Amino acid sequence: MTHTVSLSPSWLDDFPARMAELDRAHLRRKRREVEPQRDADGALVSGVRLCVDGRPMLAFCSNDYLGLAQHPALVQAACAGARAYGVGSTGSPLVSGHSTANAALEQALAAFVGLPRALYFYAGFATNIGIVPALVGPGDAIFSDALNHACLIDGARLSKAQIHRYDHAHLAGLEEALARSTAARKLVMTDAVFSMDGDVADIPALLDLCERFDALLLLDDAHGFGVLGPQGRGTLAQAGLRGAQASRRVLYMATLGKAAGVAGAFVAGDDTLVEWLLQKTRSYTFATAAPAMLATALSASLQLIEHEEWRRSHLQALIARLRTGLAAGLQGSHWRLSESQTAIQPLLIGSNAEALAVMQALQERGLWVPAIRPPTVPEGTARLRIALSAAHTEADVDALVQALSALATAV
Ligand SMILES: *Cc1c(COP(=O)(O)O)cnc(C)c1O
């Protein structure tokens, strides 16, 4: 007997109209094909000089804040890791996937951030959507900054705990919500450096509230790890918090695909708590472990993060240069540079269409700065997200300042 299949579910016919809606709202996203530029000898030039859809571009959109993603020492460590372990991890960490390289990396990461134990994940998104439901569930309460990253929000939803969303950085609102809550377990969660705004959470004040209301603080330091704090040890270290005292109150999470220049993430904190996460995080248990070659690259990266202070001081100098340059160049324009002191320097434009037009005008000048639009940011706050890297030169920053100043006076 032959079985006939009708052409498609009827609701598939809706997609062209739904797609056209995205186009009308200037919300249709498009990927670009990216390749690093090479010098005459075929060596990689720098992480911010790219070929984008075949055209040479200077990029201001990379999260590679320290310029490590193409560092020869990391490439070499990844190759050595592949020769020693092969390229695949072969299984989940609780079966065959937890290599000696991954174990060594976990020890190095814990020591680096000054917390008792770390757990290494293949991705940051998977970390947060997994650890939040492992920590809290129905009957518990989550207190979440309104500008938190999507994966914290999704983790909260998956947990089925009650979610209290407080206005961005509004700690009086958080305090009120904590005071009202009768939940047995309270989890406060926040980006440490906000990914679309570049501002830093007030960690001492958050910890203070967590202590008063018996809550655990989950810090997502995706954009602070490697960049902020002494030797790049992150936002927690910058706040002067390390060791046992911090670990009883904080669960620290950071990603390894940004400043660390590779891929993956880790969570660090109290020994028992991390052991619990190892047992109960579904996105950890039921997923293939990160390959050892990435762990060996990350161990090399950690050395450079710790010892090459010039990367952070150069980055700080570039941030200051950009801010001074734009303060002068954008006078009289309605564009506004956010109050950020980190490598993320958002330029608020307003409408989706204008942000896109500025992005395109910069592209024509060989400068790649992405426009960030809703729903990633609130309606009416479309922006250019300028990301600086230690791989930029002062001349690179000057080129961007000049182009933006010229465009601002043209509109
Ligand atoms: C990038 C990012 C993540 C996700 O990490 P990946 O390793 O890219 O999956 C999580 N949280 C924040 C704040 C981020 O910026």
The ligand as an SDF file (V2000), in Angstrom:
LIG
                    3D

 15 15  0  0  0  0  0  0  0  0999 V2000
   27.2900   35.6360   24.6040 C   0  0  0  0  0  0  0  0  0  0  0  0
   26.5450   35.5670   25.8810 C   0  0  0  0  0  0  0  0  0  0  0  0
   26.0590   34.3500   26.3640 C   0  0  0  0  0  0  0  0  0  0  0  0
   26.0840   33.0920   25.5440 C   0  0  0  0  0  0  0  0  0  0  0  0
   27.3360   32.5360   25.4760 O   0  0  0  0  0  0  0  0  0  0  0  0
   27.7480   31.6010   24.2350 P   0  0  0  0  0  0  0  0  0  0  0  0
   28.9890   30.9580   24.6780 O   0  0  0  0  0  0  0  0  0  0  0  0
   27.9030   32.5240   23.0750 O   0  0  0  0  0  0  0  0  0  0  0  0
   26.6280   30.6320   24.0310 O   0  0  0  0  0  0  0  0  0  0  0  0
   25.5050   34.3410   27.6210 C   0  0  0  0  0  0  0  0  0  0  0  0
   25.3780   35.4620   28.3510 N   0  0  0  0  0  0  0  0  0  0  0  0
   25.7990   36.6670   27.8950 C   0  0  0  0  0  0  0  0  0  0  0  0
   25.6200   37.8880   28.7310 C   0  0  0  0  0  0  0  0  0  0  0  0
   26.3780   36.7560   26.6370 C   0  0  0  0  0  0  0  0  0  0  0  0
   26.7680   37.9340   26.1570 O   0  0  0  0  0  0  0  0  0  0  0  0
  1  2  1  0
  2  3  1  0
  2 14  2  0
  3  4  1  0
  3 10  2  0
  4  5  1  0
  5  6  1  0
  6  7  2  0
  6  8  1  0
  6  9  1  0
 10 11  1  0
 11 12  2  0
 12 13  1  0
 12 14  1  0
 14 15  1  0
M  END
$$$$
